[in-house]
């Protein structure tokens, strides 16, 4: 899911940077990009939390 969202974000950036689309389409792509960026951030935060939990378990001598 993360890789697909990043790919979609990159596609949106390319379209916006190319600059040959209407203002309405640009705004729609921008909104889609914001949603995707928030999704990616959430995925990264969840992964970061999982890493912290795993590291804490190793430090305290616990294994999953």
Residue pairs with C-beta under 8 A, 6 or more apart in sequence:
1 39
1 43
2 40
2 43
2 44
5 36
5 39
5 40
5 43
6 40
8 32
8 36
9 33
9 36
9 37
9 40
12 29
12 30
12 32
12 33
12 36
13 33
15 21
15 29
16 26
16 29
16 30
16 33
21 29
54 64
57 63
57 64
